[in-house]
């Protein structure tokens, strides 16, 4: 039940938080946020305290707006958000941002001619888009960039992200109702909203293999995400004691390009690491390792739905693997590793552990649960809460237990260490290190 808070209380919190954030920007030489074309492309991320204040400020300003709209206007507002997506799709499809100069406005007529689109439709779309800060109309009949629309012209990572969302993900989530009616909670990766949206019997990654342009954009998108603090693999190296393994062996299962193994190798130079993935993935990545790491890291073709061939590893690592698969298949993946685990060997998982509802700011929780919807519609998979993980491990083998958990404050991922209990007792989660912060 929502607790009633007065508008004055919310406004006071906004005022105090705004002062804190603004003072920090001034004292540290950062520009103030701006929607002008030369405004900063992102908010500074160099202070955990300011990041927390920023998060609370976003939460409170959104709450104030939602309360002032009232329930009826608010539900119309969120229901009509599909128009935002449609207009962004139109703008990116016709490369409108590329035809708008950065240093001066352009008339609608000249822009329509340059982009080869109907003048009337251009005006309609951009005047709507300007209400969500995509472009502005500084003088009647002329269009100019904002700091937001500029990204659609000059930021390849943003262009890839937007393209993937409006051309791919939006098409898929639109089929959620049909997928539920047709497949009735299936756990199969080829009985999803994705399959209905693209009229294919193939799972998503199999389909991408036949559509290289989409696959390449998705790969660029994933690589770009690893460069952000939220998705950076560096915390995997920093938040787990790899050096304690000394000259041991780590198997990076489904490790793709080896980006996680590279981070670990630099942290623990005596370790030997084996990156396993499908043959075509291994072939595409095995020669791209830094020269200085080629004696430490090797590649091995392997399908994680087949029995694990490496029997002497100290750690079997899964980074962002399980959220792509339903419980049925996650159990199979785990059960292919358990038989070869020597005494003392561990499974380390880097994935999301979704916190209980209401424990984060709503806009942060919304982003996390949006990814959960993507997993459901693309793969019949999900982002898991702690109870989901515990249930999964128990189903794979009652001896599996979570020994440690570490959640870096600025990362979306939790690092879990899973051990295989010799006594066969599925004991409760150990308290040492659980939900700890690094």
C-alpha positions as CSV (number, residue, x, y, z in Angstrom):
1,X,0.0,0.0,0.0
2,X,1.4,3.4,-1.0
3,X,2.0,5.8,1.9
4,X,0.5,9.3,1.3
5,X,3.2,12.0,1.3
6,X,2.4,15.7,1.0
7,X,3.4,17.6,-2.0
8,X,5.3,20.0,0.2
9,X,7.4,17.2,1.7
10,X,8.3,15.9,-1.7
11,X,9.1,19.4,-3.0
12,X,11.4,20.0,0.0
13,X,13.2,16.7,-0.6
14,X,13.7,17.7,-4.3
15,X,15.0,21.1,-3.3
16,X,17.6,19.7,-0.8
17,X,18.7,17.0,-3.2
18,X,19.0,19.4,-6.1
19,X,21.2,21.7,-4.1
20,X,23.5,18.8,-3.1
21,X,23.9,17.7,-6.7
22,X,24.3,21.2,-8.1
23,X,26.9,22.1,-5.5
24,X,28.8,18.9,-6.3
25,X,28.8,19.7,-10.0
26,X,30.1,23.3,-9.4
27,X,32.8,22.3,-6.9
28,X,34.2,19.6,-9.2
29,X,34.2,21.5,-12.5
30,X,31.3,19.6,-14.1
31,X,28.9,21.5,-16.4
32,X,25.3,21.8,-15.3
33,X,22.9,19.5,-17.1
34,X,21.5,21.0,-20.3
35,X,19.4,20.0,-23.3
36,X,21.2,22.5,-25.6
37,X,23.1,20.8,-28.4
38,X,26.4,21.5,-26.7
39,X,25.2,20.2,-23.3
40,X,26.9,17.2,-21.7
41,X,26.1,13.8,-23.2
42,X,25.9,12.1,-19.8
43,X,25.8,12.8,-16.1
44,X,29.1,12.5,-14.1
45,X,29.5,9.1,-12.5
46,X,32.6,9.7,-10.4
47,X,30.9,10.0,-6.9
48,X,28.8,7.3,-5.2
49,X,27.3,9.8,-2.9
50,X,26.1,12.0,-5.8
51,X,25.0,9.0,-7.7
52,X,22.7,8.1,-4.7
53,X,21.4,11.7,-4.5
54,X,20.8,11.7,-8.3
55,X,18.8,8.5,-8.0
56,X,16.7,9.8,-5.2
57,X,16.1,13.0,-7.1
58,X,14.9,11.2,-10.2
59,X,12.6,9.1,-8.0
60,X,11.1,12.2,-6.2
61,X,10.7,14.3,-9.3
62,X,8.9,11.4,-11.1
63,X,6.7,10.9,-8.1
64,X,5.8,14.6,-7.9
65,X,4.9,14.6,-11.6
66,X,2.8,11.4,-11.3
67,X,0.9,12.7,-8.4
68,X,0.1,16.0,-10.1
69,X,-1.1,14.2,-13.2
70,X,-3.6,12.2,-11.3
71,X,-4.5,8.5,-12.0
72,X,-6.5,9.1,-15.1
73,X,-4.1,11.3,-16.9
74,X,-1.2,9.2,-15.7
75,X,-2.5,5.9,-17.1
76,X,-3.2,7.6,-20.4
77,X,0.4,8.9,-20.4
78,X,2.0,5.5,-19.9
79,X,-0.4,3.8,-22.3
80,X,0.5,6.2,-25.1
81,X,4.3,5.7,-24.7
82,X,4.2,3.5,-27.8
83,X,4.0,6.7,-29.8
84,X,7.4,7.7,-28.4
85,X,8.9,4.4,-29.7
86,X,7.2,4.8,-33.1
87,X,8.5,8.3,-33.6
88,X,12.0,7.4,-32.6
89,X,11.9,4.5,-35.0
90,X,10.7,6.8,-37.8
91,X,13.5,9.3,-37.0
92,X,16.2,6.7,-37.0
93,X,14.9,4.8,-40.0
94,X,15.1,7.9,-42.2
95,X,18.3,9.1,-40.6
96,X,16.8,12.5,-39.8
97,X,19.4,13.4,-37.2
98,X,22.2,13.0,-39.8
99,X,20.6,15.7,-41.9
100,X,20.2,18.3,-39.2
101,X,23.3,20.5,-38.8
102,X,24.9,20.7,-35.4
103,X,25.7,24.4,-35.7
104,X,22.5,25.9,-37.0
105,X,18.8,25.2,-37.5
106,X,17.4,23.8,-40.8
107,X,14.0,24.5,-42.3
108,X,11.5,21.7,-42.4
109,X,11.4,22.0,-46.2
110,X,15.1,21.7,-46.6
111,X,15.2,18.8,-44.1
112,X,12.4,16.9,-45.8
113,X,14.2,17.3,-49.1
114,X,17.6,16.1,-47.7
115,X,16.0,13.1,-46.0
116,X,13.6,12.3,-48.8
117,X,10.5,12.2,-46.6
118,X,7.1,13.9,-46.9
119,X,7.2,17.4,-45.5
120,X,3.9,17.2,-43.7
121,X,4.9,13.9,-41.9
122,X,8.3,15.2,-41.0
123,X,6.7,18.2,-39.3
124,X,4.2,16.1,-37.5
125,X,6.8,13.6,-36.2
126,X,9.4,16.2,-35.1
127,X,6.9,18.4,-33.4
128,X,5.8,15.4,-31.4
129,X,9.5,14.4,-30.8
130,X,10.3,17.9,-29.5
131,X,7.9,17.3,-26.6
132,X,10.3,14.5,-25.4
133,X,13.4,16.6,-26.0
134,X,14.3,15.0,-29.4
135,X,15.0,18.2,-31.5
136,X,13.7,21.6,-30.9
137,X,12.1,24.3,-33.0
138,X,14.0,27.6,-32.1
139,X,12.1,29.6,-34.7
140,X,8.8,28.7,-36.5
141,X,9.4,26.3,-39.3
142,X,13.1,25.4,-38.4
143,X,14.6,22.4,-36.6
144,X,17.7,22.2,-34.4
145,X,19.4,19.6,-32.4
146,X,19.2,19.1,-28.6
147,X,21.8,17.2,-26.6
148,X,19.6,14.2,-26.8
149,X,18.9,14.2,-30.6
150,X,22.6,14.8,-31.2
151,X,23.4,11.3,-29.9
152,X,21.3,9.9,-32.7
153,X,23.7,11.6,-35.1
154,X,27.1,11.2,-33.5
155,X,27.1,8.3,-30.9
156,X,27.4,4.8,-32.5
157,X,26.7,3.0,-29.2
158,X,23.4,5.0,-28.7
159,X,22.5,4.5,-32.4
160,X,23.0,0.7,-32.0
161,X,21.0,0.6,-28.8
162,X,18.1,2.6,-30.2
163,X,18.1,0.6,-33.4
164,X,18.0,-2.7,-31.5
165,X,15.2,-1.5,-29.3
166,X,12.9,0.0,-31.9
167,X,13.5,-2.4,-34.7
168,X,13.9,-5.6,-32.7
169,X,12.8,-5.6,-29.1
170,X,9.7,-3.5,-29.6
171,X,8.5,-5.8,-32.3
172,X,8.9,-8.8,-29.9
173,X,7.3,-7.4,-26.8
174,X,4.2,-6.5,-28.9
175,X,3.6,-10.3,-29.3
176,X,3.5,-11.0,-25.5
177,X,-0.2,-11.7,-25.4
178,X,-0.2,-14.0,-28.5
179,X,2.8,-15.9,-27.1
180,X,1.1,-16.6,-23.8
181,X,-2.1,-17.7,-25.5
182,X,-0.3,-19.9,-28.0
183,X,2.6,-21.4,-25.9
184,X,1.0,-21.4,-22.4
185,X,4.2,-20.9,-20.3
186,X,6.5,-23.0,-22.4
187,X,10.1,-23.3,-21.3
188,X,11.3,-23.9,-24.9
189,X,13.6,-21.2,-26.4
190,X,11.8,-21.4,-29.7
191,X,8.2,-21.0,-28.4
192,X,8.4,-17.3,-27.6
193,X,7.1,-13.9,-28.5
194,X,10.3,-13.6,-30.6
195,X,9.3,-16.6,-32.7
196,X,5.9,-15.0,-33.4
197,X,7.3,-11.6,-34.2
198,X,9.8,-12.9,-36.7
199,X,7.8,-15.9,-37.9
200,X,10.6,-18.4,-37.3
201,X,11.0,-21.8,-35.6
202,X,14.6,-20.9,-34.7
203,X,15.7,-19.7,-31.2
204,X,16.8,-16.1,-31.2
205,X,20.6,-16.7,-31.5
206,X,20.0,-19.3,-34.2
207,X,18.0,-16.8,-36.2
208,X,20.6,-14.1,-35.7
209,X,23.1,-16.5,-37.3
210,X,21.1,-16.1,-40.5
211,X,20.8,-12.3,-40.2
212,X,24.4,-11.0,-39.8
213,X,23.5,-7.3,-39.8
214,X,21.2,-7.8,-36.7
215,X,23.8,-10.1,-35.1
216,X,26.6,-7.6,-35.6
217,X,24.6,-4.8,-34.1
218,X,23.7,-6.9,-31.1
219,X,27.4,-7.8,-30.7
220,X,28.4,-4.2,-30.8
221,X,25.7,-3.4,-28.3
222,X,26.9,-6.0,-25.9
223,X,30.5,-4.9,-26.2
224,X,29.5,-1.3,-25.6
225,X,27.6,-2.3,-22.5
226,X,30.7,-3.9,-20.9
227,X,32.4,-0.5,-21.1
228,X,29.8,1.0,-18.7
229,X,30.2,0.8,-14.9
230,X,26.9,-1.1,-14.5
231,X,28.0,-3.9,-16.8
232,X,31.8,-3.8,-16.6
233,X,33.4,-7.2,-16.1
234,X,36.2,-5.6,-14.0
235,X,34.3,-6.2,-10.8
236,X,34.5,-10.0,-11.5
237,X,38.2,-9.6,-11.2
238,X,38.1,-7.3,-8.1
239,X,35.3,-8.9,-6.1
240,X,36.4,-12.6,-6.1
241,X,39.7,-13.8,-4.7
242,X,41.1,-15.4,-7.8
243,X,44.7,-15.2,-6.6
244,X,43.8,-17.6,-3.8
245,X,43.6,-20.3,-6.5
246,X,47.3,-19.7,-7.1
247,X,48.2,-21.8,-10.2
248,X,44.8,-23.4,-10.5
249,X,42.5,-23.7,-13.5
250,X,39.3,-21.8,-14.4
251,X,36.8,-22.9,-17.1
252,X,34.9,-19.9,-18.5
253,X,31.8,-21.6,-19.8
254,X,30.0,-19.8,-22.6
255,X,32.8,-17.3,-22.4
256,X,32.4,-15.8,-25.9
257,X,35.4,-13.5,-26.7
258,X,37.1,-14.3,-23.3
259,X,36.5,-10.8,-21.9
260,X,35.9,-12.1,-18.4
261,X,38.9,-14.4,-18.6
262,X,41.1,-11.5,-19.6
263,X,40.0,-9.6,-16.5
264,X,40.7,-12.6,-14.3
265,X,44.1,-13.3,-15.9
266,X,45.3,-9.8,-15.2
267,X,44.2,-10.1,-11.6
268,X,45.7,-13.6,-11.1
269,X,48.6,-14.1,-13.5
270,X,49.4,-17.7,-12.3
271,X,45.9,-19.0,-13.2
272,X,45.2,-21.0,-16.3
273,X,41.9,-20.2,-18.0
274,X,40.0,-22.1,-20.6
275,X,37.3,-20.2,-22.5
276,X,34.6,-22.6,-23.8
277,X,32.0,-21.7,-26.4
278,X,30.5,-23.1,-29.6
279,X,32.9,-23.8,-32.4
280,X,32.1,-20.8,-34.6
281,X,32.4,-18.5,-31.6
282,X,35.8,-20.0,-30.7
283,X,37.0,-19.7,-34.3
284,X,36.0,-16.0,-34.4
285,X,37.7,-15.0,-31.1
286,X,40.7,-17.3,-30.4
287,X,43.2,-15.2,-32.3
288,X,42.1,-11.9,-30.8
289,X,43.6,-12.4,-27.4
290,X,46.3,-10.0,-26.3
291,X,49.7,-11.5,-27.1
292,X,50.9,-11.4,-23.5
293,X,47.9,-13.6,-22.3
294,X,48.0,-16.4,-24.9
295,X,50.1,-18.6,-22.6
296,X,47.6,-18.2,-19.8
297,X,44.2,-18.3,-21.7
298,X,43.2,-20.9,-24.2
299,X,40.0,-21.6,-26.2
300,X,38.0,-24.9,-26.4
301,X,35.0,-25.7,-28.5
302,X,32.2,-26.9,-26.2
303,X,28.4,-26.9,-26.0
304,X,27.4,-26.4,-22.4
305,X,24.4,-28.8,-23.0
306,X,27.0,-31.6,-23.4
307,X,29.0,-33.2,-20.5
308,X,31.8,-31.0,-19.3
309,X,35.2,-32.4,-20.5
310,X,37.5,-30.6,-18.1
311,X,37.7,-32.6,-14.9
312,X,40.5,-30.8,-12.9
313,X,39.2,-27.2,-12.7
314,X,39.1,-25.2,-9.5
315,X,36.3,-22.9,-10.7
316,X,33.6,-23.3,-13.4
317,X,32.6,-19.8,-14.3
318,X,29.2,-18.8,-15.8
319,X,29.0,-15.1,-16.7
320,X,25.5,-13.9,-17.9
321,X,24.6,-17.4,-19.1
322,X,21.6,-18.5,-17.0
323,X,19.4,-15.4,-17.6
324,X,19.2,-16.5,-21.3
325,X,17.6,-19.9,-20.4
326,X,14.5,-21.2,-18.7
327,X,14.9,-23.3,-15.5
328,X,14.6,-26.5,-17.4
329,X,17.7,-25.8,-19.4
330,X,19.6,-24.1,-16.6
331,X,19.3,-27.4,-14.6
332,X,20.8,-29.3,-17.6
333,X,23.7,-26.8,-17.8
334,X,24.5,-27.3,-14.1
335,X,24.1,-31.0,-14.2
336,X,26.7,-31.3,-17.0
337,X,29.3,-29.7,-14.6
338,X,28.5,-31.3,-11.3
339,X,29.9,-34.8,-12.2
340,X,33.4,-33.5,-12.9
341,X,33.7,-31.2,-9.9
342,X,36.7,-32.3,-7.9
343,X,36.7,-31.9,-4.1
344,X,36.8,-28.2,-3.3
345,X,35.9,-27.0,-6.8
346,X,33.4,-24.2,-7.0
347,X,30.9,-22.8,-9.5
348,X,31.1,-19.0,-9.8
349,X,28.1,-17.2,-11.4
350,X,28.0,-13.6,-12.5
351,X,24.4,-12.7,-13.1
352,X,21.6,-10.5,-11.7
353,X,20.0,-11.3,-8.3
354,X,16.9,-9.2,-8.5
355,X,16.2,-7.6,-5.1
356,X,12.7,-7.7,-3.5
357,X,10.1,-5.4,-4.9
358,X,10.3,-1.9,-3.6
359,X,13.8,-2.1,-2.3
360,X,15.2,0.1,-5.1
361,X,14.1,3.5,-6.6
362,X,11.2,2.7,-8.9
363,X,13.0,3.9,-12.0
364,X,16.0,1.7,-11.2
365,X,13.7,-1.3,-10.5
366,X,11.8,-0.6,-13.7
367,X,15.0,-0.9,-15.8
368,X,15.9,-4.1,-14.1
369,X,12.4,-5.6,-14.6
370,X,12.3,-4.4,-18.2
371,X,15.3,-6.7,-18.9
372,X,13.3,-9.5,-17.2
373,X,10.5,-8.9,-19.8
374,X,13.1,-9.1,-22.6
375,X,14.3,-12.4,-21.3
376,X,10.8,-13.7,-21.1
377,X,9.8,-12.6,-24.6
378,X,13.1,-13.5,-26.3
379,X,14.0,-16.8,-24.6
380,X,11.3,-17.9,-22.1
381,X,13.9,-17.1,-19.5
382,X,14.1,-14.6,-16.7
383,X,16.1,-12.5,-14.3
384,X,16.1,-14.4,-11.0
385,X,15.5,-13.4,-7.4
386,X,17.4,-15.1,-4.6
387,X,14.7,-17.6,-4.0
388,X,14.6,-18.5,-7.8
389,X,18.4,-19.2,-7.7
390,X,18.1,-21.3,-4.6
391,X,15.3,-23.3,-6.2
392,X,17.3,-23.8,-9.3
393,X,20.3,-25.1,-7.5
394,X,18.3,-27.5,-5.4
395,X,16.6,-28.9,-8.5
396,X,19.9,-29.4,-10.2
397,X,21.4,-31.1,-7.2
398,X,20.4,-30.9,-3.5
399,X,24.1,-30.7,-2.5
400,X,24.5,-27.3,-4.2
401,X,24.5,-24.3,-2.0
402,X,25.4,-20.6,-2.2
403,X,28.5,-20.1,-0.1
404,X,29.2,-16.4,-0.9
405,X,27.5,-13.5,-2.6
406,X,29.0,-10.1,-3.4
407,X,27.1,-7.2,-5.1
408,X,29.3,-4.3,-6.1
409,X,27.3,-1.0,-5.5
410,X,27.7,0.3,-9.0
411,X,27.2,-3.0,-10.9
412,X,23.9,-4.7,-11.8
413,X,25.5,-8.1,-11.3
414,X,26.0,-10.2,-8.2
415,X,28.9,-12.6,-8.0
416,X,27.8,-16.0,-6.4
417,X,30.1,-18.8,-5.3
418,X,28.4,-22.1,-5.3
419,X,29.8,-25.2,-3.6
420,X,28.9,-28.8,-3.7
421,X,28.4,-30.1,-0.1
422,X,29.8,-33.5,0.5
423,X,27.3,-34.4,3.2
424,X,24.4,-34.1,0.7
425,X,22.6,-31.7,3.0
426,X,21.0,-28.7,1.2
427,X,21.7,-26.3,4.1
428,X,20.5,-22.8,4.3
429,X,22.4,-20.0,2.6
430,X,25.6,-19.2,4.5
431,X,25.5,-15.8,6.1
432,X,29.2,-15.0,5.5
433,X,29.5,-12.6,2.6
434,X,25.8,-12.8,1.6
435,X,24.5,-9.6,0.0
436,X,27.8,-8.0,1.0
437,X,29.2,-5.0,-0.8
438,X,32.7,-4.6,-2.1
